[in-house]
Structures are given as structure tokens and as C-alpha cells.
């Protein structure tokens, strides 16, 4: 074998992944796209602004339309708790999102500071002792974090 052929053969060998490395990712790549993964996203809301709440709900809808089945959680902290009150301007939209599988989580510490009880809130929402801890926990489990 001539030196040029040997060099070309070596270059080609570097371009072909070794079987052990190729299987390590446990995902098949086709046309530059990874295999389907479980999409999970958590939104943070901590503002008392119905326009912001409607934006978050629209963003959730956009994510679901683009990606299909997505696990979505919305962690609501501090002044944002108004979004989850039974008499909120967005209560019907929150309930519609819940019917579509979106999980809403109210911060218990914020509720206590604002003297809110579960009776003040939309039926069916979840509660966490500390909203920021819930955000940290979900991110540690691989959830994408968004704060619109």
C-alpha cells in the first residue's frame, strides 16, 4: 500500500464512528435530528399581571402545538398566585390548560404570606412548600426551564 492510500484509509477510519461510541448515546440520529425524547418544560410565573398570565398560557399552547405531547408544569410564586385564584381573570384558561394535562403548582410559602388558603384557589392545582425548590427539583430531573 502506498503512503497516500494509507493516509486516506486512516482518514476514512476516523470519520466512521466506532460501534461502542455510536451506541453509547442510545439515540438514533436521522437527517441531523435526534430520536424522539420526552419533552418536559416548567414555566415560572411570579408577576401579578394578567397580560403576562395570558402570554404564558399562549406560550404553553404554542409549545404543545409544535411538539405534540409535552409534560408542562407552571410553578407560580409570590404575586403570580393571582393567576391561580378561583376568581382570576384567567381561571377558565387555567382550567382548560389543566384539562389538557398542564400541571399548575402554587408556592405554599407565598400562599401563607398572602393569607391564601386552598379554598381561594382553582380546584385541582398542586401545591409545593417552596416554589423555588420545586423549580430546582424539576430542573434537576431534566425539565427545561422557561420564564417568559
C-alpha positions as CSV (number, residue, x, y, z in Angstrom):
1,X,0.0,0.0,0.0
2,X,1.4,3.4,-0.9
3,X,1.7,6.2,1.7
4,X,-1.2,8.2,0.1
5,X,-3.5,5.2,0.2
6,X,-2.5,4.5,3.8
7,X,-3.2,8.1,4.8
8,X,-6.6,8.1,3.0
9,X,-7.5,4.8,4.7
10,X,-6.6,6.3,8.1
11,X,-8.7,9.5,7.4
12,X,-11.7,7.4,6.5
13,X,-11.3,5.3,9.7
14,X,-11.5,8.5,11.8
15,X,-14.8,9.5,10.1
16,X,-16.6,6.3,10.8
17,X,-17.7,6.0,14.5
18,X,-16.6,3.0,16.4
19,X,-19.5,0.7,17.3
20,X,-19.1,1.3,21.1
21,X,-19.2,5.0,20.7
22,X,-22.1,5.0,18.2
23,X,-24.3,3.0,20.6
24,X,-23.4,5.0,23.7
25,X,-26.0,7.7,23.1
26,X,-28.9,5.3,22.9
27,X,-30.5,7.6,20.3
28,X,-30.7,7.2,16.6
29,X,-29.9,10.2,14.6
30,X,-31.6,10.7,11.2
31,X,-31.0,13.7,9.0
32,X,-29.4,15.6,11.8
33,X,-32.3,15.1,14.2
34,X,-32.1,13.1,17.4
35,X,-34.6,10.3,18.2
36,X,-37.7,11.3,20.0
37,X,-37.1,12.3,23.6
38,X,-39.6,13.1,26.3
39,X,-40.2,16.8,26.3
40,X,-40.7,18.4,29.7
41,X,-40.9,22.1,30.4
42,X,-41.6,24.1,33.5
43,X,-42.7,27.7,33.4
44,X,-42.1,30.2,36.3
45,X,-44.7,32.9,36.9
46,X,-44.2,35.4,39.7
47,X,-45.8,38.5,38.5
48,X,-49.3,39.9,39.2
49,X,-50.1,40.8,35.6
50,X,-53.0,39.2,33.7
51,X,-51.3,40.0,30.4
52,X,-48.3,38.0,31.5
53,X,-50.5,35.1,32.6
54,X,-52.2,35.1,29.2
55,X,-48.8,35.2,27.5
56,X,-47.7,32.2,29.5
57,X,-50.9,30.3,28.6
58,X,-50.3,31.2,24.9
59,X,-46.7,30.0,25.1
60,X,-47.8,26.7,26.6
61,X,-50.3,26.3,23.7
62,X,-47.5,27.1,21.2
63,X,-45.1,24.5,22.7
64,X,-47.8,21.9,22.6
65,X,-48.8,22.6,19.0
66,X,-45.1,22.5,17.9
67,X,-44.0,19.4,19.9
68,X,-47.2,17.5,20.5
69,X,-47.1,15.5,23.7
70,X,-45.2,17.6,26.2
71,X,-45.2,17.4,30.0
72,X,-45.8,21.0,31.2
73,X,-45.7,22.4,34.7
74,X,-46.3,26.0,35.7
75,X,-44.8,27.0,39.1
76,X,-46.5,30.1,40.5
77,X,-44.7,32.1,43.2
78,X,-45.4,35.4,45.1
79,X,-47.6,37.9,43.3
80,X,-48.2,35.5,40.5
81,X,-50.6,33.5,42.7
82,X,-53.4,35.7,41.5
83,X,-53.3,33.6,38.3
84,X,-54.4,30.5,40.3
85,X,-57.1,32.2,42.4
86,X,-60.6,30.9,41.7
87,X,-61.8,34.4,40.8
88,X,-58.8,35.2,38.5
89,X,-59.4,36.6,35.0
90,X,-57.5,33.7,33.7
91,X,-59.3,31.0,35.8
92,X,-61.1,29.5,32.8
93,X,-58.0,29.3,30.7
94,X,-56.0,27.7,33.5
95,X,-58.7,25.1,33.9
96,X,-58.7,24.5,30.1
97,X,-54.9,24.0,30.3
98,X,-55.3,21.6,33.2
99,X,-57.8,19.6,31.2
100,X,-55.1,19.4,28.5
101,X,-52.6,17.9,31.1
102,X,-50.8,21.1,32.3
103,X,-49.9,20.9,36.0
104,X,-50.1,24.2,38.0
105,X,-48.2,24.4,41.2
106,X,-48.8,27.1,43.8
107,X,-46.0,28.1,46.2
108,X,-47.1,27.3,49.8
109,X,-44.8,29.9,51.3
110,X,-46.3,32.6,49.1
111,X,-49.8,31.5,49.9
112,X,-49.0,31.7,53.6
113,X,-47.5,35.1,53.3
114,X,-50.6,36.3,51.4
115,X,-53.0,34.6,53.8
116,X,-54.4,32.4,51.0
117,X,-56.0,29.0,51.5
118,X,-56.7,26.2,49.2
119,X,-60.4,27.4,49.2
120,X,-59.2,30.6,47.5
121,X,-57.6,28.7,44.7
122,X,-58.7,26.9,41.5
123,X,-59.7,23.3,42.2
124,X,-57.2,20.7,41.1
125,X,-54.0,22.7,41.2
126,X,-51.0,21.3,43.1
127,X,-49.0,22.8,45.9
128,X,-45.4,22.9,46.9
129,X,-44.0,24.1,50.2
130,X,-41.5,26.3,48.3
131,X,-42.0,27.2,44.7
132,X,-38.3,27.8,44.0
133,X,-37.4,24.4,45.5
134,X,-40.0,22.9,43.1
135,X,-38.3,24.7,40.2
136,X,-34.9,23.4,41.3
137,X,-36.2,19.8,41.7
138,X,-37.8,19.8,38.2
139,X,-34.6,21.1,36.6
140,X,-32.5,18.5,38.4
141,X,-34.9,15.9,36.9
142,X,-34.1,17.3,33.4
143,X,-37.1,19.6,32.8
144,X,-36.4,22.7,30.6
145,X,-37.0,26.0,32.5
146,X,-38.7,29.0,30.9
147,X,-39.5,32.3,32.5
148,X,-41.4,34.4,29.9
